[in-house]
Amino acid sequence: MTAHMKQDAALAGGRFTSRSAGHRRWTLAAMAIGSLVLASSTACKDSNIPFYTAPTSISNTPDGIQNAVTGLFAASRQDIGNDVINLSMFARDIANIQEDNPENAVDGLGLVAIPPSGDQVWDNMYVSIGAAISVINAVPTVAPAYTAPQAAAVIGIAQTIEALDLMILAESRDTLGIPVHAAAGGGPGPVYCNKDVWQQIVAELDSANNQLQKAGSIPLPVKLPTGFSSVSATAAPSTAAGSFASFNRALAAKAGLEYAYAIARNAAGTHPTQFLPGAPDVNALTRADSAATASALYTPGSLSPEPTAGWTDAQDGVFWDWSAQAGDVVNPLNNQEGISVTLKTLVADVDTTDDMRWKAKFGQNPNALQLTQYDSITVRALYVGYPATSTPIPIIRSEGLVLDRAQIQLGLGNFAEAATLINNVHQEVGGFANPLNIAANYTAVRDTLMKEERISTVFEGSNDRVISIRMYDLEAIADTTFHNIDLHTTVLPVPSSEVQGRGGSYVITCP
């Protein structure tokens, strides 16, 4: 991505103004935050409220950059609740069944087409991308100046979060594509197809990693939220515990895996099927594998059990964190416990008697089912992983990264290595004394991996289950038909406001 393309990226989701006055505020916010300017050191004092989210300028001081970075991390988590809820329903793990709004159930389960109104997992993500770009542009003019390693560290952090925002957008829209930057002459930028979006995400993560490597082992010059405490000690190297580069490489492994399958799904004759592995791109998989093993978060053989009272910031990964403090926001999934009902399709893949992950994450549901017509597809179990308004939500954890590498090895045809990694998770986290007996063939390894992945990452920010369903072309196989109707939905629609802002035409560009 060129510097000009990056500068315009924030406007991709915010330039288009054919929407209600209420939604227009998000449009203006996206445009404003994407064009932040440096303020002089005599400008009004920046806010000290935790997770400062809406700066109008960045003071050209280290404190100003700190406030902008804090705002960047706050902006990047704004749509996480909607993202997790929707993709968990698409994965047939959980249904949002509530009596006062029954369309949530039929939409999320794909029984009817999801209406393209609203801006779920769209405008806010582009606002965050704009914040990242503004931080990057502000770094060279800070006074007193950063050292070269310090400047590289801040840029690497901002680029990594920019790439994470694009990952969330790409995972929520998949084959519908997304805009990545505005057109060179202004106006709506191109809508890239899935493979080209992932190519740019991988490149962005590599660029960020290069900056972090330039910074080296220096302490980070900015403070990160507590959910990033496991990667907040130094900039690099990625193999060092506590380095931000370890988070970058973990994301690169996941992005590279998705890129490899996006290439295969875009070309005739290489798409995976129910029984055949297809031909995921070997180069992309190989690079993803190198990224995984280069991350200090990748710890097969020494994984930790799931906590039994909700996630903690130090639970072998990186998390979005929340609080009820003034100026902050609470965990958006905390109030879903009791509303998001567990589905039988999830339980069918889990050993609910002995699996320690099930015991840690699920408890008895004391709430009566509000829409009784769905009784046949639900169980009386309740996800209890977010018991407090301050409980963090996982972005990526060591456990999930090990399973990501198992998927990479599966794509490369290394069935024995994939099975070993699957058993690392099954035994170390699931608590089983004996390994699974996995036949050394594609379908056996794939199906076992997806079962382990399901209970390991359910209702988390990684959304691994639904991504796997798409990668392996199992939308109509792994998902169960409910009430004789199922559209097998696994993507959110592009907001109608975006389409209207493009003159009614949302055309994917895919060479």
ABEGO torsion letter per residue (X at the ends): XBAAAAAAAAAAAAABABBBAAAAAAAAAAAAAAABBBBBAABBBBBABBGBABBABBBBBAAAAAAAAAAAAAAAAAAAAAAAAAAAAAAGABBBBBAABAAAAAAAAGABBBBABEABGBAAAAAAAAAAAAAAAAAAABOBBBBAAAAAAAAAAAAAAAAAAAAAAAAAAEAAEBBABBBAAEEBBBBBBAAAAAAAAAAAAAAAAAAAAAAEABBBABBBBAAAAAAAABAOBAABBGBAAAAAAAAAAAAAAAAAAAAAAABBGABBBAABAEBBBAAAAAAAAAAAAABAABBBGABBBBBAAEBBAABGBBBBBBBABBGBBBBAAAAABGABBBBAAAAAABBAAABAAAAAABBBBABBBABAAAAAABBBBBBAABABAABBBBABBAAAAAAAAAAAAAAAGBAAAAAAAAAAAAAAAAGBABBBBBBBBAAAAAAAAAAAAAAAABGBAAGAAAAAAAAAGAAAAABBBBGGBBAGBABBBBBAAAAAAAGGBBBBBBX
